[in-house]
Amino acid sequence: MLINCKGNLIDLKNPKVMGILNTTPDSFFDGGKFNDEKKILNQVEKMLQDGATFIDVGAYSSKPGAEFVTEEQELSRLLPVLELILKHFPNIYLSIDTFRSNVAKRAVENGAAMINDISAGLLDDKMIETVAQLQVPYVMMHMKGNPQNMQSLANYDDIVKEMVFYFSERINTARRFGLNDIIIDPGFGFAKTLEHNYEVMRKMDYFSILELPLLIGVSRKSMIYKLLESTPQESLNGTTVLNTIALQRGASILRVHDVKEAMECVKINDQLNTFN
């Protein structure tokens, strides 16, 4: 499972970690935390030192009921951060968390290496064509609706079966446009109840039929802290448990707030697999 980032081939057969850098003031866990240059650079440096292969930069909170942000606002938050990071870490692989094709285009033109789209191209009908032209890896996530209304659409007869059909259609569309490097994300917490999330985690093996790398993002999400009756700040242990299970069920990338702990999961899982 190789993907091409800036002309370098990255083998996802060996799981990688993607660190999260939110530049939004309303992210559910770290909103407003990285709001000046020093804090941003310190956090990026820490995540890289802890073992992150990718850093995912988001300028539009996608938590349930998130405030709408215009394209201009998103770009004004995002582009200065890209410039800052790449000035100090020119070889970094930056992933951009956006569902807008123009934001994706501007970000890649300014040095980004990957696009991470919560809507798999359904919120912007030019997204897949744009990413195909840019020829960067593309993460397509499962979601219904948009961040403002998605939780009201959490209705399924067979959630995993419906998700496989969803991804099959989206992958087919991407292939028609010539998009080469595709990664799928089940979208934990997006248009899913707590029970749906755990059903998807339990049946993760089913996605292997798609024969694509799998990105898993459960870091400090409500599926953990609501079940454990705690808070996002108290959910690192639960995150580690689910990250370990995800690796055992085929995850290629862990998208996390806490890189060091995720890398420990990867190393322990790798050691277990040496005996297979």
C-alpha positions in Angstrom: 0.0 0.0 0.0 2.1 2.9 -1.3 1.1 6.5 -1.5 3.0 9.3 -3.2 3.7 12.4 -1.1 5.8 15.1 -2.8 7.5 12.5 -5.0 8.3 10.2 -2.1 6.6 6.8 -1.7 5.2 6.0 1.8 4.4 2.4 2.6 1.2 2.2 4.6 1.7 -1.6 5.1 3.5 -0.4 8.1 0.9 1.8 10.0 1.6 5.5 10.3 0.4 8.2 12.7 -1.2 11.5 11.6 -1.0 14.3 14.2 -3.9 16.8 14.4 -3.3 20.5 14.4 -6.6 22.5 14.7 -6.4 26.2 13.8 -10.1 26.6 14.7 -11.4 28.4 17.8 -14.2 25.8 18.4 -12.6 22.4 18.0 -14.1 19.9 20.5 -10.8 19.2 22.2 -8.1 21.8 21.4 -10.1 24.7 20.0 -8.1 28.0 20.3 -5.1 26.2 21.8 -2.8 26.8 18.9 -3.4 30.5 18.2 0.0 32.0 17.8 3.2 31.1 15.9 5.2 29.8 18.8 2.5 27.5 20.0 1.9 26.2 16.5 5.6 25.5 15.8 6.1 23.9 19.2 3.2 21.6 18.7 4.3 20.6 15.2 7.9 20.0 16.4 6.6 17.9 19.3 4.4 15.7 17.0 7.2 15.2 14.5 9.6 14.2 17.3 7.1 11.9 18.7 6.9 10.0 15.4 4.1 11.6 13.3 4.5 10.9 9.5 1.7 13.4 8.6 0.3 16.5 10.3 -3.4 17.2 9.5 -4.2 20.9 9.5 -7.8 22.0 9.9 -9.3 25.4 9.7 -13.0 24.5 9.8 -14.3 22.6 12.8 -16.4 19.5 11.7 -17.7 18.6 15.2 -21.5 18.0 15.3 -23.3 21.3 15.1 -20.2 23.2 14.2 -20.4 26.9 13.3 -20.4 27.5 9.5 -17.2 29.1 8.2 -16.9 30.8 4.8 -14.3 29.8 2.3 -12.6 33.1 2.8 -12.4 32.6 6.6 -11.1 29.1 6.1 -8.3 30.3 3.7 -7.4 33.2 5.9 -6.9 30.8 8.9 -5.2 28.1 6.9 -2.7 29.7 4.4 -0.6 31.6 6.9 -0.3 28.5 9.1 0.9 26.5 6.1 3.4 29.1 5.2 4.7 29.2 8.8 5.0 25.5 9.2 6.7 24.9 5.8 9.1 27.7 6.4 10.4 25.9 9.5 9.8 22.3 8.4 10.1 22.3 4.6 10.1 18.5 4.3 6.9 17.9 6.3 3.9 16.1 4.9 0.9 18.3 5.6 -2.6 16.9 5.2 -5.4 19.5 4.8 -8.7 18.8 6.4 -11.2 20.5 4.1 -14.2 19.7 1.9 -13.8 22.6 -0.4 -12.0 22.1 -3.8 -10.6 25.7 -3.9 -9.2 25.4 -0.4 -7.6 22.1 -1.4 -6.1 23.6 -4.6 -4.7 26.6 -2.8 -3.3 24.5 0.0 -1.5 22.1 -2.4 -0.2 25.0 -4.4 1.3 26.3 -1.2 3.0 23.1 -0.2 0.4 20.7 1.2 0.9 17.0 0.4 -2.5 15.4 1.0 -6.2 16.3 1.2 -8.5 14.9 3.9 -12.2 15.4 3.0 -14.9 14.6 5.5 -17.5 14.5 2.7 -15.7 12.3 0.1 -16.5 15.0 -2.5 -20.3 15.2 -1.8 -20.1 18.7 -0.3 -18.2 20.1 -3.4 -18.8 18.4 -6.7 -15.4 19.8 -8.0 -13.4 18.3 -5.2 -12.5 14.9 -6.6 -11.7 16.3 -10.0 -9.5 18.9 -8.4 -7.6 16.5 -6.3 -7.1 14.2 -9.3 -5.6 17.1 -11.2 -3.4 17.9 -8.2 -2.4 14.2 -8.0 -2.0 14.1 -4.2 -3.3 11.4 -1.9 -7.0 11.8 -1.0 -8.7 10.7 2.2 -12.4 10.2 1.7 -14.6 9.9 4.8 -18.0 8.5 5.3 -20.6 11.0 6.4 -24.2 12.0 5.7 -25.3 15.6 5.3 -22.9 18.2 6.8 -21.5 19.1 10.2 -24.6 21.2 11.0 -27.2 18.4 10.4 -25.3 15.1 10.3 -26.4 13.7 13.6 -30.1 14.0 12.6 -29.3 11.6 9.7 -27.9 8.7 11.7 -30.4 6.2 10.4 -29.3 2.9 8.9 -30.7 -0.6 8.2 -27.2 -2.1 8.0 -24.6 0.5 8.6 -21.5 -1.3 7.5 -23.1 -2.6 4.3 -24.3 0.9 3.5 -20.8 2.3 4.1 -19.2 -0.3 1.8 -21.7 0.7 -0.9 -21.0 4.4 -0.2 -17.2 3.9 -0.5 -17.6 1.8 -3.6 -19.5 4.5 -5.4 -17.1 7.3 -4.3 -14.0 5.2 -5.2 -15.5 4.5 -8.6 -16.0 8.2 -9.1 -12.5 9.0 -8.0 -11.0 6.4 -10.4 -12.9 7.8 -13.3 -11.2 11.1 -12.8 -7.8 9.4 -12.5 -7.2 9.8 -8.8 -4.6 7.3 -7.8 -3.9 7.4 -4.1 -7.1 6.9 -2.1 -7.5 6.3 1.6 -10.8 5.6 3.3 -12.0 6.8 6.7 -15.1 5.3 8.3 -15.9 8.7 9.9 -16.4 7.7 13.6 -18.7 10.2 15.2 -20.1 11.6 11.8 -23.8 10.8 11.3 -23.4 7.9 13.7 -24.8 7.1 17.2 -22.5 5.7 19.9 -23.8 2.2 19.1 -23.2 2.7 15.3 -19.6 3.7 16.1 -18.9 0.6 18.0 -20.6 -1.6 15.4 -18.3 -0.1 12.8 -15.2 -0.6 14.9 -16.3 -4.2 15.6 -16.8 -4.9 11.9 -13.8 -3.0 10.6 -12.5 -6.1 8.8 -15.3 -5.8 6.3 -13.7 -2.7 4.7 -10.8 -4.9 3.5 -12.9 -5.8 0.5 -12.2 -2.3 -0.8 -8.5 -3.1 -0.9 -7.5 0.5 0.2 -5.6 1.9 3.2 -7.8 2.7 6.1 -7.5 5.9 8.3 -9.0 5.7 11.7 -9.8 8.8 13.7 -11.3 8.2 17.2 -9.0 10.4 19.2 -10.8 11.7 22.3 -14.2 11.5 20.6 -17.6 11.3 22.2 -17.9 7.5 21.5 -15.2 7.3 24.2 -16.1 9.9 26.8 -19.8 9.4 26.6 -19.5 5.7 27.1 -17.1 6.2 30.0 -19.0 9.2 31.4 -15.9 11.4 31.3 -14.6 14.3 29.2 -12.4 14.7 26.1 -9.6 15.7 28.4 -9.9 12.4 30.3 -10.2 10.2 27.2 -6.6 9.4 26.3 -6.7 5.9 27.8 -9.9 5.0 25.9 -8.3 6.4 22.7 -5.3 4.2 23.2 -7.6 1.1 23.6 -9.5 1.8 20.4 -6.4 2.7 18.5 -4.9 -0.7 19.4 -8.1 -2.5 18.3 -8.1 -0.5 15.1 -4.5 -1.5 14.3 -5.4 -5.2 15.0 -8.3 -4.8 12.5 -6.3 -3.3 9.7 -5.8 0.4 10.3 -3.1 2.0 8.1 -3.1 5.5 9.6 -4.1 6.6 13.1 -5.3 10.3 13.2 -4.7 11.5 16.7 -4.1 14.4 19.1 -1.6 12.4 21.1 1.2 11.2 18.8 3.5 9.7 21.4 0.9 7.4 22.8 -0.4 6.4 19.3 3.2 5.5 18.2 3.4 3.3 21.3 0.3 1.4 20.0 1.9 1.0 16.6 5.2 -0.3 18.0 3.5 -2.8 20.3 1.2 -4.0 17.5 4.2 -4.3 15.2 6.0 -6.4 17.7 3.0 -8.7 18.1 2.9 -9.1 14.3 6.5 -10.3 14.1 5.2 -13.6 15.5 2.6 -14.1 12.7 
